[in-house]
């Protein structure tokens, strides 16, 4: 990897969302899920003209990562469509799968931990809506008091280096296909196969000598 592309970041410092229900947000994340409050900023008079006073508060979600919310004093919730969350309201014709694609996923290490969070949620105002195994993970889902979809997920098995390689070639194929006139899954799979053939010789050359000799 060239020095200009060196991977220097160390994960998520925080992800932030607006809320119109700070009390419900605290009940969900601190009192139900057990994520401690670790920081808050009372911002009186910050920002440009017309900027309301606000509080910015943070929950510890493990691994030195934090989930944060903004509550603006005196700001009324925006009008919009009947679907979505406090940040984005969608009209009735927007597919639910599209709306749910915007979500926060939090990792746990084991099935026991996943089921413990299911127990906490099922005993609260926000019971689990789905529990699904998909490919390499198992997840539970609910919506928080703001309408944000929250996923808690565990790995079913480690992701292999071969799968990382597959992911990269799949994304290269996707970038090529969506730049064309008619993106589709069929076109993606055809382009992916073409890239595999184009790169196979280079991959073989890059294998260690002892692997090639087997």
PASELUM-54041 format. One record per residue (C-alpha): residue number from 1; residue in three letters; x, y, z. Coordinates in nm, 2 decimals, always signed. Each point is the difference from the previous one (the first is absolute). Example, Ala and Ser with C-alpha at 12.3 -4.5 7.8 and 13.67 -1.06 7.14 Angstrom:
REM residues 2
+-----+-----+--------+--------+--------+
!   n ! res !     px !     py !     pz !
+-----+-----+--------+--------+--------+
!   1 ! ala !  +1.23 !  -0.45 !  +0.78 !
!   2 ! ser !  +0.14 !  +0.34 !  -0.07 !
+-----+-----+--------+--------+--------+
END
This chain:
REM residues 214
+-----+-----+--------+--------+--------+
!   n ! res !     px !     py !     pz !
+-----+-----+--------+--------+--------+
!   1 ! unk !  +0.00 !  +0.00 !  +0.00 !
!   2 ! unk !  +0.15 !  +0.34 !  -0.09 !
!   3 ! unk !  +0.07 !  +0.23 !  +0.29 !
!   4 ! unk !  -0.26 !  +0.24 !  -0.11 !
!   5 ! unk !  -0.26 !  -0.27 !  +0.05 !
!   6 ! unk !  +0.12 !  -0.12 !  +0.34 !
!   7 ! unk !  -0.29 !  -0.10 !  +0.23 !
!   8 ! unk !  +0.03 !  +0.24 !  +0.29 !
!   9 ! unk !  -0.34 !  +0.01 !  +0.17 !
!  10 ! unk !  -0.08 !  -0.19 !  +0.31 !
!  11 ! unk !  -0.37 !  -0.07 !  -0.02 !
!  12 ! unk !  -0.31 !  +0.21 !  +0.08 !
!  13 ! unk !  +0.04 !  +0.29 !  +0.24 !
!  14 ! unk !  -0.37 !  +0.06 !  +0.00 !
!  15 ! unk !  -0.31 !  -0.01 !  -0.22 !
!  16 ! unk !  -0.25 !  +0.28 !  +0.06 !
!  17 ! unk !  -0.37 !  +0.04 !  -0.06 !
!  18 ! unk !  -0.26 !  +0.26 !  +0.09 !
!  19 ! unk !  -0.28 !  -0.07 !  +0.24 !
!  20 ! unk !  -0.33 !  +0.16 !  +0.10 !
!  21 ! unk !  -0.04 !  -0.24 !  +0.29 !
!  22 ! unk !  +0.31 !  +0.01 !  +0.22 !
!  23 ! unk !  -0.17 !  -0.16 !  +0.30 !
!  24 ! unk !  -0.12 !  -0.30 !  -0.21 !
!  25 ! unk !  +0.35 !  -0.02 !  -0.16 !
!  26 ! unk !  +0.16 !  -0.02 !  +0.35 !
!  27 ! unk !  -0.25 !  -0.27 !  +0.11 !
!  28 ! unk !  +0.07 !  -0.20 !  -0.31 !
!  29 ! unk !  +0.38 !  +0.01 !  -0.01 !
!  30 ! unk !  +0.10 !  +0.05 !  +0.36 !
!  31 ! unk !  -0.28 !  -0.16 !  +0.20 !
!  32 ! unk !  -0.10 !  -0.28 !  -0.23 !
!  33 ! unk !  +0.31 !  -0.09 !  -0.19 !
!  34 ! unk !  +0.24 !  +0.10 !  +0.28 !
!  35 ! unk !  +0.22 !  +0.24 !  -0.20 !
!  36 ! unk !  +0.15 !  +0.25 !  +0.24 !
!  37 ! unk !  -0.01 !  +0.37 !  -0.06 !
!  38 ! unk !  +0.36 !  +0.11 !  -0.03 !
!  39 ! unk !  +0.00 !  +0.36 !  -0.12 !
!  40 ! unk !  -0.22 !  +0.29 !  -0.06 !
!  41 ! unk !  +0.04 !  +0.35 !  -0.14 !
!  42 ! unk !  -0.24 !  +0.29 !  +0.09 !
!  43 ! unk !  +0.03 !  +0.24 !  -0.29 !
!  44 ! unk !  -0.16 !  +0.33 !  +0.08 !
!  45 ! unk !  +0.03 !  +0.25 !  -0.28 !
!  46 ! unk !  +0.23 !  -0.20 !  -0.22 !
!  47 ! unk !  -0.02 !  +0.01 !  -0.38 !
!  48 ! unk !  -0.13 !  +0.25 !  -0.24 !
!  49 ! unk !  -0.29 !  +0.24 !  +0.05 !
!  50 ! unk !  -0.33 !  -0.17 !  +0.05 !
!  51 ! unk !  +0.18 !  -0.31 !  +0.14 !
!  52 ! unk !  -0.19 !  -0.12 !  +0.31 !
!  53 ! unk !  +0.16 !  -0.11 !  +0.32 !
!  54 ! unk !  +0.06 !  -0.38 !  +0.00 !
!  55 ! unk !  +0.14 !  -0.28 !  +0.20 !
!  56 ! unk !  +0.22 !  -0.27 !  -0.16 !
!  57 ! unk !  +0.02 !  -0.32 !  +0.21 !
!  58 ! unk !  +0.19 !  -0.32 !  -0.05 !
!  59 ! unk !  -0.05 !  -0.37 !  +0.09 !
!  60 ! unk !  +0.28 !  -0.25 !  +0.03 !
!  61 ! unk !  -0.06 !  -0.29 !  -0.24 !
!  62 ! unk !  +0.32 !  -0.19 !  +0.07 !
!  63 ! unk !  +0.34 !  -0.02 !  -0.16 !
!  64 ! unk !  +0.06 !  +0.38 !  +0.07 !
!  65 ! unk !  -0.29 !  +0.08 !  -0.25 !
!  66 ! unk !  -0.28 !  +0.23 !  +0.09 !
!  67 ! unk !  -0.35 !  +0.07 !  -0.12 !
!  68 ! unk !  -0.11 !  +0.37 !  +0.03 !
!  69 ! unk !  -0.32 !  +0.20 !  -0.03 !
!  70 ! unk !  -0.08 !  +0.37 !  -0.05 !
!  71 ! unk !  -0.31 !  +0.15 !  +0.17 !
!  72 ! unk !  -0.08 !  +0.36 !  -0.10 !
!  73 ! unk !  -0.20 !  +0.20 !  +0.25 !
!  74 ! unk !  -0.32 !  +0.14 !  -0.15 !
!  75 ! unk !  +0.03 !  -0.16 !  -0.33 !
!  76 ! unk !  -0.33 !  -0.16 !  -0.11 !
!  77 ! unk !  +0.01 !  -0.33 !  -0.19 !
!  78 ! unk !  -0.01 !  +0.04 !  -0.37 !
!  79 ! unk !  -0.30 !  -0.09 !  -0.21 !
!  80 ! unk !  +0.04 !  -0.27 !  -0.27 !
!  81 ! unk !  -0.13 !  -0.33 !  -0.12 !
!  82 ! unk !  -0.14 !  -0.27 !  +0.22 !
!  83 ! unk !  +0.30 !  -0.23 !  -0.01 !
!  84 ! unk !  +0.35 !  +0.03 !  +0.13 !
!  85 ! unk !  +0.16 !  +0.17 !  +0.30 !
!  86 ! unk !  +0.04 !  +0.34 !  +0.16 !
!  87 ! unk !  +0.28 !  +0.08 !  -0.25 !
!  88 ! unk !  -0.17 !  -0.11 !  -0.32 !
!  89 ! unk !  -0.37 !  -0.04 !  -0.07 !
!  90 ! unk !  -0.09 !  -0.20 !  -0.31 !
!  91 ! unk !  -0.32 !  -0.01 !  -0.20 !
!  92 ! unk !  -0.22 !  -0.31 !  -0.01 !
!  93 ! unk !  +0.14 !  -0.12 !  -0.34 !
!  94 ! unk !  +0.36 !  -0.03 !  +0.12 !
!  95 ! unk !  +0.07 !  -0.37 !  +0.06 !
!  96 ! unk !  +0.05 !  -0.11 !  +0.36 !
!  97 ! unk !  +0.32 !  -0.19 !  -0.09 !
!  98 ! unk !  +0.15 !  +0.32 !  -0.12 !
!  99 ! unk !  -0.08 !  +0.18 !  +0.32 !
! 100 ! unk !  +0.13 !  -0.28 !  +0.21 !
! 101 ! unk !  +0.33 !  +0.00 !  -0.18 !
! 102 ! unk !  +0.09 !  +0.31 !  +0.21 !
! 103 ! unk !  +0.08 !  -0.16 !  +0.34 !
! 104 ! unk !  +0.26 !  -0.03 !  +0.27 !
! 105 ! unk !  +0.16 !  -0.35 !  +0.06 !
! 106 ! unk !  +0.17 !  -0.08 !  +0.33 !
! 107 ! unk !  +0.22 !  -0.31 !  +0.04 !
! 108 ! unk !  +0.00 !  -0.25 !  +0.28 !
! 109 ! unk !  +0.23 !  -0.30 !  +0.04 !
! 110 ! unk !  -0.23 !  -0.29 !  +0.07 !
! 111 ! unk !  -0.35 !  -0.15 !  -0.04 !
! 112 ! unk !  -0.04 !  +0.03 !  +0.38 !
! 113 ! unk !  +0.07 !  +0.37 !  -0.02 !
! 114 ! unk !  -0.24 !  +0.04 !  -0.29 !
! 115 ! unk !  -0.28 !  -0.18 !  +0.18 !
! 116 ! unk !  +0.07 !  +0.21 !  +0.31 !
! 117 ! unk !  -0.07 !  +0.32 !  -0.20 !
! 118 ! unk !  -0.31 !  -0.17 !  -0.14 !
! 119 ! unk !  -0.12 !  -0.06 !  +0.35 !
! 120 ! unk !  +0.06 !  +0.36 !  +0.10 !
! 121 ! unk !  -0.18 !  +0.13 !  -0.30 !
! 122 ! unk !  -0.29 !  -0.24 !  +0.02 !
! 123 ! unk !  -0.07 !  +0.11 !  +0.35 !
! 124 ! unk !  +0.00 !  +0.37 !  -0.10 !
! 125 ! unk !  -0.21 !  +0.24 !  -0.20 !
! 126 ! unk !  +0.21 !  -0.10 !  -0.31 !
! 127 ! unk !  -0.03 !  -0.38 !  -0.05 !
! 128 ! unk !  +0.20 !  -0.18 !  -0.27 !
! 129 ! unk !  -0.17 !  +0.02 !  -0.34 !
! 130 ! unk !  +0.22 !  -0.25 !  -0.19 !
! 131 ! unk !  +0.27 !  -0.26 !  +0.07 !
! 132 ! unk !  +0.17 !  -0.11 !  -0.31 !
! 133 ! unk !  +0.31 !  -0.21 !  -0.11 !
! 134 ! unk !  +0.14 !  +0.13 !  -0.32 !
! 135 ! unk !  +0.32 !  -0.13 !  -0.15 !
! 136 ! unk !  +0.27 !  +0.05 !  +0.26 !
! 137 ! unk !  -0.20 !  +0.18 !  +0.28 !
! 138 ! unk !  -0.30 !  -0.03 !  +0.22 !
! 139 ! unk !  -0.19 !  +0.32 !  +0.10 !
! 140 ! unk !  -0.29 !  +0.13 !  +0.20 !
! 141 ! unk !  -0.17 !  +0.32 !  -0.10 !
! 142 ! unk !  -0.23 !  +0.26 !  +0.15 !
! 143 ! unk !  -0.07 !  +0.37 !  -0.03 !
! 144 ! unk !  +0.11 !  +0.25 !  +0.27 !
! 145 ! unk !  -0.23 !  +0.28 !  +0.12 !
! 146 ! unk !  +0.11 !  +0.22 !  -0.29 !
! 147 ! unk !  -0.10 !  -0.25 !  -0.26 !
! 148 ! unk !  +0.36 !  -0.10 !  -0.08 !
! 149 ! unk !  +0.05 !  -0.36 !  -0.08 !
! 150 ! unk !  +0.25 !  -0.16 !  +0.24 !
! 151 ! unk !  +0.17 !  -0.34 !  -0.07 !
! 152 ! unk !  +0.20 !  -0.20 !  +0.25 !
! 153 ! unk !  +0.20 !  -0.27 !  -0.18 !
! 154 ! unk !  +0.24 !  -0.28 !  +0.06 !
! 155 ! unk !  +0.23 !  -0.19 !  -0.24 !
! 156 ! unk !  -0.10 !  -0.36 !  -0.08 !
! 157 ! unk !  +0.36 !  -0.07 !  -0.11 !
! 158 ! unk !  +0.31 !  +0.19 !  -0.09 !
! 159 ! unk !  +0.02 !  +0.17 !  -0.34 !
! 160 ! unk !  +0.28 !  -0.15 !  -0.20 !
! 161 ! unk !  +0.26 !  +0.17 !  -0.22 !
! 162 ! unk !  -0.15 !  -0.16 !  -0.30 !
! 163 ! unk !  -0.33 !  +0.17 !  +0.08 !
! 164 ! unk !  +0.18 !  +0.33 !  +0.03 !
! 165 ! unk !  +0.15 !  -0.06 !  -0.34 !
! 166 ! unk !  -0.35 !  -0.09 !  -0.14 !
! 167 ! unk !  -0.14 !  +0.32 !  +0.15 !
! 168 ! unk !  +0.26 !  +0.22 !  -0.17 !
! 169 ! unk !  -0.05 !  -0.15 !  -0.34 !
! 170 ! unk !  -0.38 !  +0.02 !  +0.04 !
! 171 ! unk !  +0.02 !  +0.37 !  +0.08 !
! 172 ! unk !  +0.23 !  +0.06 !  -0.29 !
! 173 ! unk !  -0.26 !  -0.17 !  -0.22 !
! 174 ! unk !  -0.28 !  +0.21 !  +0.15 !
! 175 ! unk !  +0.19 !  +0.32 !  -0.07 !
! 176 ! unk !  +0.04 !  -0.10 !  -0.36 !
! 177 ! unk !  -0.36 !  -0.11 !  -0.04 !
! 178 ! unk !  -0.17 !  +0.30 !  +0.15 !
! 179 ! unk !  +0.20 !  +0.23 !  -0.23 !
! 180 ! unk !  -0.17 !  -0.18 !  -0.30 !
! 181 ! unk !  -0.34 !  +0.05 !  -0.15 !
! 182 ! unk !  -0.19 !  -0.29 !  +0.16 !
! 183 ! unk !  +0.12 !  -0.10 !  +0.35 !
! 184 ! unk !  -0.14 !  -0.34 !  +0.12 !
! 185 ! unk !  +0.10 !  -0.30 !  +0.20 !
! 186 ! unk !  +0.06 !  -0.20 !  -0.31 !
! 187 ! unk !  +0.23 !  +0.26 !  -0.14 !
! 188 ! unk !  +0.18 !  +0.01 !  +0.33 !
! 189 ! unk !  +0.06 !  -0.38 !  +0.01 !
! 190 ! unk !  +0.12 !  +0.00 !  -0.37 !
! 191 ! unk !  +0.24 !  +0.29 !  +0.07 !
! 192 ! unk !  +0.13 !  -0.18 !  +0.32 !
! 193 ! unk !  +0.07 !  -0.31 !  -0.20 !
! 194 ! unk !  +0.19 !  +0.20 !  -0.26 !
! 195 ! unk !  +0.21 !  +0.16 !  +0.27 !
! 196 ! unk !  +0.08 !  -0.34 !  +0.16 !
! 197 ! unk !  +0.13 !  -0.12 !  -0.34 !
! 198 ! unk !  +0.19 !  +0.32 !  -0.06 !
! 199 ! unk !  +0.18 !  -0.02 !  +0.34 !
! 200 ! unk !  +0.04 !  -0.38 !  +0.04 !
! 201 ! unk !  +0.35 !  +0.00 !  -0.16 !
! 202 ! unk !  +0.12 !  +0.28 !  +0.23 !
! 203 ! unk !  -0.15 !  -0.17 !  +0.31 !
! 204 ! unk !  +0.19 !  -0.32 !  -0.09 !
! 205 ! unk !  +0.33 !  +0.19 !  -0.03 !
! 206 ! unk !  -0.06 !  +0.16 !  +0.33 !
! 207 ! unk !  -0.04 !  -0.33 !  +0.19 !
! 208 ! unk !  +0.30 !  -0.11 !  +0.22 !
! 209 ! unk !  +0.22 !  -0.25 !  -0.17 !
! 210 ! unk !  -0.09 !  -0.28 !  +0.25 !
! 211 ! unk !  -0.37 !  +0.05 !  -0.07 !
! 212 ! unk !  +0.05 !  -0.01 !  -0.37 !
! 213 ! unk !  +0.20 !  -0.32 !  +0.03 !
! 214 ! unk !  -0.28 !  -0.20 !  +0.17 !
+-----+-----+--------+--------+--------+
END
